[in-house]
Protein backbone atom coordinates (compact mmCIF):
# COMPACT_ATOMS: atom_id res chain seq x y z
CA UNK A 1 0.00 0.00 0.00
CA UNK A 2 2.85 2.35 0.86
CA UNK A 3 4.54 1.57 -2.48
CA UNK A 4 1.34 2.42 -4.36
CA UNK A 5 0.99 5.68 -2.43
CA UNK A 6 4.59 6.63 -3.28
CA UNK A 7 3.99 5.77 -6.95
CA UNK A 8 0.92 8.02 -7.09
CA UNK A 9 2.89 10.84 -5.45
CA UNK A 10 5.67 10.54 -8.03
CA UNK A 11 3.13 10.41 -10.85
CA UNK A 12 1.88 13.76 -9.58
CA UNK A 13 5.32 15.27 -10.25
CA UNK A 14 4.65 14.88 -14.00
CA UNK A 15 1.77 17.34 -13.68
CA UNK A 16 3.23 19.66 -11.02
CA UNK A 17 0.76 18.23 -8.49
CA UNK A 18 2.71 18.51 -5.24
CA UNK A 19 2.22 19.58 -1.65
CA UNK A 20 4.49 22.63 -1.16
CA UNK A 21 4.96 21.75 2.51
CA UNK A 22 6.46 18.36 1.59
CA UNK A 23 9.01 19.78 -0.84
CA UNK A 24 10.75 22.48 1.18
CA UNK A 25 14.41 21.93 1.94
CA UNK A 26 16.86 23.84 4.10
CA UNK A 27 20.06 22.57 2.46
CA UNK A 28 20.83 21.94 -1.21
CA UNK A 29 22.07 18.39 -0.65
CA UNK A 30 18.66 17.52 0.84
CA UNK A 31 16.79 18.31 -2.40
CA UNK A 32 15.58 15.19 -4.17
CA UNK A 33 16.82 14.18 -7.59
CA UNK A 34 13.32 14.32 -9.09
CA UNK A 35 14.55 13.08 -12.47
CA UNK A 36 15.53 9.75 -10.90
CA UNK A 37 12.29 9.68 -8.92
CA UNK A 38 10.18 9.74 -12.09
CA UNK A 39 12.51 7.77 -14.41
CA UNK A 40 10.61 4.44 -14.08
CA UNK A 41 7.32 6.25 -14.76
CA UNK A 42 8.73 7.91 -17.87
CA UNK A 43 9.89 4.55 -19.20
CA UNK A 44 6.47 2.99 -18.52
CA UNK A 45 4.58 5.85 -20.21
CA UNK A 46 6.80 5.61 -23.31
CA UNK A 47 5.63 2.00 -23.75
CA UNK A 48 2.03 2.77 -22.78
CA UNK A 49 1.88 5.54 -25.38
CA UNK A 50 2.60 3.05 -28.15
CA UNK A 51 -0.18 0.76 -26.97
CA UNK A 52 -2.63 3.67 -26.95
CA UNK A 53 -1.45 4.84 -30.38
CA UNK A 54 -2.03 1.33 -31.73
CA UNK A 55 -5.63 1.30 -30.47
CA UNK A 56 -6.16 4.86 -31.74
CA UNK A 57 -4.98 3.62 -35.17
CA UNK A 58 -2.06 6.05 -35.16
CA UNK A 59 1.36 4.99 -36.48
CA UNK A 60 3.57 3.64 -33.71
CA UNK A 61 7.16 4.72 -33.30
CA UNK A 62 9.78 4.48 -35.99
CA UNK A 63 12.74 2.77 -34.34
CA UNK A 64 15.39 4.93 -36.01
CA UNK A 65 13.66 8.12 -34.89
CA UNK A 66 13.18 6.79 -31.36
CA UNK A 67 16.79 5.66 -31.09
CA UNK A 68 18.00 9.05 -32.31
CA UNK A 69 15.91 10.80 -29.65
CA UNK A 70 17.45 8.59 -26.97
CA UNK A 71 21.02 9.17 -28.20
CA UNK A 72 20.49 12.94 -28.04
CA UNK A 73 19.14 12.53 -24.51
CA UNK A 74 22.19 10.53 -23.43
CA UNK A 75 24.59 13.11 -24.87
CA UNK A 76 22.77 16.02 -23.23
CA UNK A 77 22.67 14.31 -19.84
CA UNK A 78 26.31 13.21 -19.98
CA UNK A 79 27.38 16.71 -21.02
CA UNK A 80 26.41 17.82 -17.50
CA UNK A 81 29.18 15.74 -15.91
CA UNK A 82 32.00 18.33 -16.28
CA UNK A 83 29.74 21.03 -14.83
CA UNK A 84 27.86 18.96 -12.27
CA UNK A 85 26.45 21.22 -9.59
CA UNK A 86 27.86 24.39 -11.17
CA UNK A 87 24.42 25.88 -11.87
CA UNK A 88 23.40 25.52 -8.23
CA UNK A 89 26.80 26.74 -7.00
CA UNK A 90 26.60 29.93 -9.11
CA UNK A 91 22.96 30.51 -8.14
CA UNK A 92 23.76 30.01 -4.45
CA UNK A 93 26.75 32.36 -4.70
CA UNK A 94 24.61 35.18 -6.09
CA UNK A 95 21.84 34.47 -3.58
CA UNK A 96 24.22 34.52 -0.62
CA UNK A 97 26.00 37.70 -1.72
CA UNK A 98 23.53 39.81 -3.68
CA UNK A 99 19.98 38.93 -2.69
CA UNK A 100 17.66 41.86 -2.10
CA UNK A 101 14.89 40.05 -0.20
CA UNK A 102 14.96 37.36 2.47
CA UNK A 103 12.17 34.87 1.81
CA UNK A 104 11.80 31.95 4.26
CA UNK A 105 12.73 28.63 2.62
CA UNK A 106 10.06 26.72 4.60
CA UNK A 107 7.13 29.00 3.75
CA UNK A 108 4.63 27.50 1.22
CA UNK A 109 4.10 30.98 -0.24
CA UNK A 110 7.78 31.18 -1.15
CA UNK A 111 7.38 27.83 -2.91
CA UNK A 112 4.27 29.00 -4.79
CA UNK A 113 5.88 32.32 -5.74
CA UNK A 114 8.87 30.45 -7.16
CA UNK A 115 6.47 28.24 -9.12
CA UNK A 116 5.11 31.23 -11.05
CA UNK A 117 8.37 33.20 -11.33
CA UNK A 118 10.17 30.13 -12.73
CA UNK A 119 7.50 29.75 -15.40
CA UNK A 120 7.61 33.46 -16.24
CA UNK A 121 11.40 33.26 -16.73
CA UNK A 122 10.99 30.10 -18.78
CA UNK A 123 8.52 31.84 -21.14
CA UNK A 124 10.98 34.64 -21.94
CA UNK A 125 13.93 32.28 -22.20
CA UNK A 126 12.00 30.03 -24.59
CA UNK A 127 10.84 32.99 -26.66
CA UNK A 128 14.39 34.37 -26.79
CA UNK A 129 15.94 31.12 -28.09
CA UNK A 130 13.40 31.08 -30.92
CA UNK A 131 14.09 34.69 -31.89
CA UNK A 132 17.87 34.99 -31.50
CA UNK A 133 19.65 33.08 -34.24
CA UNK A 134 22.70 31.91 -32.28
CA UNK A 135 20.38 30.51 -29.60
CA UNK A 136 18.02 29.01 -32.17
CA UNK A 137 21.02 27.09 -33.57
CA UNK A 138 21.04 25.31 -30.20
CA UNK A 139 17.29 24.90 -29.77
CA UNK A 140 16.65 23.83 -33.37
CA UNK A 141 17.74 20.30 -32.42
CA UNK A 142 14.65 19.95 -30.22
CA UNK A 143 12.36 20.84 -33.13
CA UNK A 144 13.82 18.37 -35.63
CA UNK A 145 11.64 15.31 -34.73
CA UNK A 146 8.90 14.77 -37.28
CA UNK A 147 6.85 12.71 -34.82
CA UNK A 148 5.38 13.96 -31.54
CA UNK A 149 5.87 11.28 -28.91
CA UNK A 150 7.07 10.93 -25.34
CA UNK A 151 10.63 10.27 -26.56
CA UNK A 152 10.73 13.59 -28.48
CA UNK A 153 11.71 15.81 -25.50
CA UNK A 154 14.92 13.79 -25.19
CA UNK A 155 16.16 15.30 -28.44
CA UNK A 156 17.96 18.37 -27.18
CA UNK A 157 21.31 20.03 -27.78
CA UNK A 158 24.19 19.54 -25.36
CA UNK A 159 24.45 23.35 -25.01
CA UNK A 160 20.81 23.85 -23.99
CA UNK A 161 21.20 23.41 -20.23
CA UNK A 162 23.49 26.45 -19.68
CA UNK A 163 20.90 28.65 -21.41
CA UNK A 164 18.20 27.29 -19.12
CA UNK A 165 19.85 27.88 -15.79
CA UNK A 166 21.40 31.24 -16.68
CA UNK A 167 17.89 32.49 -17.47
CA UNK A 168 16.85 31.88 -13.88
CA UNK A 169 19.71 33.85 -12.31
CA UNK A 170 17.55 36.97 -11.60
CA UNK A 171 15.56 34.77 -9.21
CA UNK A 172 18.67 34.60 -7.00
CA UNK A 173 17.83 38.11 -5.81
CA UNK A 174 15.04 36.64 -3.68
CA UNK A 175 14.33 32.90 -4.10
CA UNK A 176 16.30 30.45 -1.88
CA UNK A 177 18.51 28.04 -3.87
CA UNK A 178 16.73 24.94 -2.55
CA UNK A 179 13.31 26.20 -3.68
CA UNK A 180 14.74 27.16 -7.07
CA UNK A 181 16.30 23.70 -7.51
CA UNK A 182 12.97 21.96 -6.92
CA UNK A 183 11.18 24.04 -9.55
CA UNK A 184 14.10 23.92 -11.98
CA UNK A 185 13.63 20.14 -12.10
CA UNK A 186 9.84 19.90 -11.94
CA UNK A 187 9.24 22.55 -14.63
CA UNK A 188 11.25 20.39 -17.06
CA UNK A 189 9.54 17.18 -15.95
CA UNK A 190 6.10 18.77 -16.48
CA UNK A 191 6.90 19.45 -20.12
CA UNK A 192 7.55 15.77 -20.79
CA UNK A 193 3.86 14.86 -21.05
CA UNK A 194 3.17 17.76 -23.44
CA UNK A 195 4.93 15.88 -26.25
CA UNK A 196 2.21 13.48 -27.35
CA UNK A 197 -0.70 13.03 -29.74
CA UNK A 198 -2.64 10.52 -27.65
CA UNK A 199 -4.15 13.28 -25.48
CA UNK A 200 -6.63 15.51 -27.29
CA UNK A 201 -7.93 18.86 -26.11
CA UNK A 202 -8.66 19.04 -22.39
CA UNK A 203 -11.58 20.87 -20.71
CA UNK A 204 -11.71 24.58 -21.59
CA UNK A 205 -10.56 25.99 -18.18
CA UNK A 206 -7.42 23.80 -18.33
CA UNK A 207 -6.74 24.74 -21.96
CA UNK A 208 -7.15 28.41 -21.06
CA UNK A 209 -4.72 28.43 -18.12
CA UNK A 210 -2.19 25.64 -18.58
CA UNK A 211 0.13 24.45 -21.29
CA UNK A 212 -1.37 21.25 -22.67
CA UNK A 213 -0.35 18.72 -25.33
CA UNK A 214 -2.64 20.53 -27.76
CA UNK A 215 -0.85 23.85 -27.22
CA UNK A 216 2.57 22.24 -27.44
CA UNK A 217 1.73 20.34 -30.61
CA UNK A 218 0.98 23.72 -32.17
CA UNK A 219 4.31 25.04 -30.85
CA UNK A 220 6.14 22.23 -32.66
CA UNK A 221 4.27 22.79 -35.92
CA UNK A 222 6.19 24.11 -38.93
CA UNK A 223 2.98 25.46 -40.45
CA UNK A 224 3.18 29.24 -40.87
CA UNK A 225 0.43 29.91 -38.36
CA UNK A 226 2.23 27.97 -35.61
CA UNK A 227 5.72 29.44 -36.04
CA UNK A 228 6.94 31.19 -32.84
CA UNK A 229 3.78 30.46 -30.86
CA UNK A 230 2.99 28.96 -27.43
CA UNK A 231 6.29 29.43 -25.58
CA UNK A 232 4.90 28.71 -22.11
CA UNK A 233 6.20 25.79 -20.07
CA UNK A 234 3.51 25.34 -17.40
CA UNK A 235 1.14 28.29 -17.87
CA UNK A 236 -0.20 29.31 -21.28
CA UNK A 237 -1.44 32.63 -19.88
CA UNK A 238 1.94 34.26 -20.65
CA UNK A 239 1.35 33.61 -24.36
CA UNK A 240 -2.16 35.02 -24.10
CA UNK A 241 -0.88 38.14 -22.32
CA UNK A 242 2.09 38.79 -24.63
CA UNK A 243 0.38 37.91 -27.93
CA UNK A 244 2.14 34.67 -28.85
CA UNK A 245 -0.79 32.27 -28.39
CA UNK A 246 -2.16 30.11 -31.20
CA UNK A 247 -4.72 27.36 -30.62
CA UNK A 248 -4.30 24.04 -32.38
CA UNK A 249 -6.69 24.01 -35.34
CA UNK A 250 -8.29 20.59 -36.04
CA UNK A 251 -8.66 21.68 -39.68
CA UNK A 252 -4.93 22.38 -39.97
CA UNK A 253 -3.05 19.83 -37.93
CA UNK A 254 0.52 20.76 -37.00
CA UNK A 255 3.19 19.23 -39.21
CA UNK A 256 6.22 18.65 -37.00
CA UNK A 257 9.86 19.36 -37.67
CA UNK A 258 11.77 22.39 -38.90
CA UNK A 259 11.02 24.39 -42.04
CA UNK A 260 13.99 22.80 -43.85
CA UNK A 261 13.93 19.09 -43.12
CA UNK A 262 16.90 17.78 -41.13
CA UNK A 263 17.92 14.69 -43.09
CA UNK A 264 19.89 12.93 -40.41
CA UNK A 265 19.44 10.87 -37.27
CA UNK A 266 23.07 11.33 -36.27
CA UNK A 267 23.44 13.53 -33.13
CA UNK A 268 26.78 14.81 -34.43
CA UNK A 269 25.15 16.05 -37.65
CA UNK A 270 21.90 17.31 -36.10
CA UNK A 271 23.71 19.35 -33.41
CA UNK A 272 26.41 20.84 -35.62
CA UNK A 273 24.58 21.53 -38.88
CA UNK A 274 22.70 24.62 -37.57
CA UNK A 275 26.01 26.22 -36.58
CA UNK A 276 27.51 25.43 -39.99
CA UNK A 277 24.51 27.09 -41.67
CA UNK A 278 24.83 30.08 -39.33
CA UNK A 279 28.55 30.41 -40.07
CA UNK A 280 27.92 30.31 -43.82
CA UNK A 281 25.20 32.96 -43.53
CA UNK A 282 27.49 35.29 -41.59
CA UNK A 283 29.95 35.38 -44.49
CA UNK A 284 27.25 36.19 -47.02
CA UNK A 285 27.45 39.82 -45.85
CA UNK A 286 30.33 42.28 -46.09
CA UNK A 287 29.60 44.72 -43.25
CA UNK A 288 29.90 44.05 -39.54
CA UNK A 289 26.38 45.28 -38.74
CA UNK A 290 24.72 42.70 -40.99
CA UNK A 291 26.99 39.93 -39.73
CA UNK A 292 26.08 40.72 -36.13
CA UNK A 293 22.41 40.89 -37.12
CA UNK A 294 22.63 37.36 -38.55
CA UNK A 295 23.93 36.17 -35.17
CA UNK A 296 21.67 38.08 -32.80
CA UNK A 297 18.45 38.67 -34.74
CA UNK A 298 15.90 36.03 -35.67
CA UNK A 299 16.54 33.03 -37.95
CA UNK A 300 14.40 34.60 -40.70
CA UNK A 301 16.11 38.00 -40.68
CA UNK A 302 17.85 39.48 -43.70
CA UNK A 303 18.56 43.15 -44.60
CA UNK A 304 15.37 45.19 -44.92
CA UNK A 305 13.24 42.71 -42.97
CA UNK A 306 11.95 42.84 -39.37
CA UNK A 307 13.79 41.15 -36.49
CA UNK A 308 12.22 37.73 -37.05
CA UNK A 309 11.80 38.04 -40.80
CA UNK A 310 8.55 37.85 -42.80
CA UNK A 311 6.25 34.94 -42.09
CA UNK A 312 5.42 34.81 -45.83
CA UNK A 313 9.01 33.76 -46.55
CA UNK A 314 8.54 30.52 -44.64
CA UNK A 315 7.60 27.73 -47.07
CA UNK A 316 4.13 26.37 -46.36
CA UNK A 317 4.70 22.66 -45.70
CA UNK A 318 2.93 20.10 -47.85
CA UNK A 319 1.22 17.43 -45.73
CA UNK A 320 2.33 14.63 -48.06
CA UNK A 321 6.08 15.28 -47.79
CA UNK A 322 7.63 11.95 -46.68
CA UNK A 323 9.37 11.92 -43.33
CA UNK A 324 13.08 11.31 -43.22
CA UNK A 325 13.35 7.57 -42.71
CA UNK A 326 16.24 5.84 -44.55
CA UNK A 327 15.54 2.13 -44.78
CA UNK A 328 18.37 0.03 -43.42
CA UNK A 329 18.97 -3.54 -44.59
CA UNK A 330 17.32 -6.00 -42.19
CA UNK A 331 20.68 -7.16 -40.87
CA UNK A 332 21.62 -3.56 -39.99
CA UNK A 333 18.25 -2.92 -38.37
CA UNK A 334 18.48 -5.89 -35.99
CA UNK A 335 22.11 -5.09 -35.21
CA UNK A 336 21.12 -1.50 -34.36
CA UNK A 337 18.24 -2.60 -32.11
CA UNK A 338 20.41 -5.07 -30.15
CA UNK A 339 23.19 -2.53 -29.64
CA UNK A 340 20.69 0.18 -28.76
CA UNK A 341 19.60 -1.82 -25.71
CA UNK A 342 23.27 -2.44 -24.91
CA UNK A 343 23.87 1.35 -24.88
CA UNK A 344 20.66 2.04 -22.92
CA UNK A 345 21.73 -0.45 -20.24
CA UNK A 346 25.17 1.15 -20.01
CA UNK A 347 23.66 4.61 -19.71
CA UNK A 348 21.28 3.63 -16.90
CA UNK A 349 23.99 1.75 -15.01
CA UNK A 350 26.12 4.88 -15.12
CA UNK A 351 23.32 7.35 -14.35
CA UNK A 352 21.97 5.41 -11.37
CA UNK A 353 25.38 4.78 -9.78
CA UNK A 354 27.28 7.93 -10.72
CA UNK A 355 27.45 9.16 -7.12
CA UNK A 356 29.47 6.11 -5.99
CA UNK A 357 31.71 5.61 -9.02
CA UNK A 358 35.30 6.80 -9.41
CA UNK A 359 36.09 9.62 -11.83
CA UNK A 360 38.01 7.24 -14.08
CA UNK A 361 35.00 4.95 -14.38
CA UNK A 362 32.59 7.86 -14.94
CA UNK A 363 34.68 9.47 -17.67
CA UNK A 364 35.47 6.16 -19.37
CA UNK A 365 31.86 4.98 -19.43
CA UNK A 366 30.49 8.41 -20.42
CA UNK A 367 33.01 8.77 -23.27
CA UNK A 368 32.17 5.32 -24.60
CA UNK A 369 28.41 6.00 -24.48
CA UNK A 370 28.93 9.31 -26.32
CA UNK A 371 31.02 7.63 -29.00
CA UNK A 372 28.46 4.81 -29.27
CA UNK A 373 25.59 7.28 -29.71
CA UNK A 374 27.37 9.03 -32.58
CA UNK A 375 28.58 5.80 -34.18
CA UNK A 376 25.06 4.37 -34.12
CA UNK A 377 23.83 7.66 -35.59
CA UNK A 378 25.97 6.98 -38.65
CA UNK A 379 24.37 3.53 -38.85
CA UNK A 380 20.84 4.95 -38.66
CA UNK A 381 21.66 7.29 -41.57
CA UNK A 382 22.94 4.38 -43.67
CA UNK A 383 26.26 6.18 -43.84
CA UNK A 384 29.27 4.47 -45.44
CA UNK A 385 31.21 5.35 -42.28
CA UNK A 386 28.82 3.44 -39.99
CA UNK A 387 30.33 -0.08 -40.31
CA UNK A 388 33.91 1.22 -39.89
CA UNK A 389 33.00 3.19 -36.76
CA UNK A 390 31.10 0.20 -35.38
CA UNK A 391 34.05 -2.16 -35.82
CA UNK A 392 36.21 0.37 -34.01
CA UNK A 393 33.54 0.71 -31.27
CA UNK A 394 33.47 -3.05 -30.70
CA UNK A 395 37.25 -3.10 -30.37
CA UNK A 396 37.24 -0.10 -28.01
CA UNK A 397 34.68 -1.86 -25.81
CA UNK A 398 37.28 -4.42 -24.70
CA UNK A 399 39.58 -1.60 -23.55
CA UNK A 400 36.65 -0.02 -21.69
CA UNK A 401 35.81 -3.42 -20.16
CA UNK A 402 39.37 -3.76 -18.87
CA UNK A 403 39.17 -0.34 -17.18
CA UNK A 404 35.72 -0.89 -15.64
CA UNK A 405 35.78 -4.53 -14.54
CA UNK A 406 37.57 -4.01 -11.21
CA UNK A 407 34.95 -1.50 -10.08
CA UNK A 408 32.03 -3.46 -11.54
CA UNK A 409 32.93 -6.43 -9.32
CA UNK A 410 32.03 -4.32 -6.28
CA UNK A 411 28.38 -4.33 -7.38
CA UNK A 412 27.98 -8.09 -7.11
CA UNK A 413 27.48 -11.14 -9.30
CA UNK A 414 24.65 -9.67 -11.41
CA UNK A 415 26.83 -6.82 -12.66
CA UNK A 416 29.68 -9.19 -13.52
CA UNK A 417 27.25 -11.40 -15.48
CA UNK A 418 26.12 -8.34 -17.44
CA UNK A 419 29.75 -7.57 -18.28
CA UNK A 420 30.22 -11.14 -19.55
CA UNK A 421 27.12 -10.76 -21.71
CA UNK A 422 28.53 -7.51 -23.07
CA UNK A 423 31.83 -9.22 -23.88
CA UNK A 424 29.99 -11.98 -25.71
CA UNK A 425 28.07 -9.36 -27.69
CA UNK A 426 31.35 -7.63 -28.55
CA UNK A 427 32.91 -10.86 -29.84
CA UNK A 428 29.80 -11.81 -31.82
CA UNK A 429 29.61 -8.31 -33.31
CA UNK A 430 33.23 -8.42 -34.48
CA UNK A 431 32.61 -11.85 -35.99
CA UNK A 432 29.49 -10.44 -37.63
CA UNK A 433 31.36 -7.56 -39.29
CA UNK A 434 34.22 -9.85 -40.35
CA UNK A 435 31.74 -12.29 -41.92
CA UNK A 436 30.05 -9.47 -43.84
CA UNK A 437 33.42 -8.16 -45.04
CA UNK A 438 34.45 -11.61 -46.29
CA UNK A 439 31.05 -12.27 -47.87
CA UNK A 440 30.95 -9.03 -49.88
CA UNK A 441 34.59 -9.24 -50.93
CA UNK A 442 34.33 -12.87 -52.01
CA UNK A 443 31.18 -12.04 -53.96
CA UNK A 444 32.97 -9.11 -55.63
CA UNK A 445 35.92 -11.32 -56.56
CA UNK A 446 33.57 -13.99 -57.94
CA UNK A 447 31.74 -11.42 -60.11
CA UNK A 448 35.04 -9.99 -61.40
CA UNK A 449 36.22 -13.48 -62.44
CA UNK A 450 33.01 -14.15 -64.34
CA UNK A 451 32.97 -10.90 -66.29
Secondary structure as GFF3:
##gff-version 3
##sequence-region A 1 451
A	DSSP	alpha_helix	2	13	.	.	.	ID=ss1
A	DSSP	three_ten_helix	20	23	.	.	.	ID=ss2
A	DSSP	three_ten_helix	28	30	.	.	.	ID=ss3
A	DSSP	alpha_helix	34	55	.	.	.	ID=ss4
A	DSSP	alpha_helix	63	78	.	.	.	ID=ss5
A	DSSP	three_ten_helix	81	83	.	.	.	ID=ss6
A	DSSP	alpha_helix	86	98	.	.	.	ID=ss7
A	DSSP	alpha_helix	108	131	.	.	.	ID=ss8
A	DSSP	alpha_helix	133	139	.	.	.	ID=ss9
A	DSSP	three_ten_helix	140	143	.	.	.	ID=ss10
A	DSSP	three_ten_helix	152	154	.	.	.	ID=ss11
A	DSSP	alpha_helix	160	167	.	.	.	ID=ss12
A	DSSP	three_ten_helix	168	173	.	.	.	ID=ss13
A	DSSP	alpha_helix	177	190	.	.	.	ID=ss14
A	DSSP	three_ten_helix	191	194	.	.	.	ID=ss15
A	DSSP	alpha_helix	204	209	.	.	.	ID=ss16
A	DSSP	alpha_helix	213	219	.	.	.	ID=ss17
A	DSSP	three_ten_helix	224	226	.	.	.	ID=ss18
A	DSSP	alpha_helix	237	242	.	.	.	ID=ss19
A	DSSP	alpha_helix	267	282	.	.	.	ID=ss20
A	DSSP	alpha_helix	288	296	.	.	.	ID=ss21
A	DSSP	three_ten_helix	311	313	.	.	.	ID=ss22
A	DSSP	alpha_helix	330	353	.	.	.	ID=ss23
A	DSSP	three_ten_helix	354	356	.	.	.	ID=ss24
A	DSSP	alpha_helix	359	380	.	.	.	ID=ss25
A	DSSP	alpha_helix	386	408	.	.	.	ID=ss26
A	DSSP	three_ten_helix	409	411	.	.	.	ID=ss27
A	DSSP	alpha_helix	413	449	.	.	.	ID=ss28
###
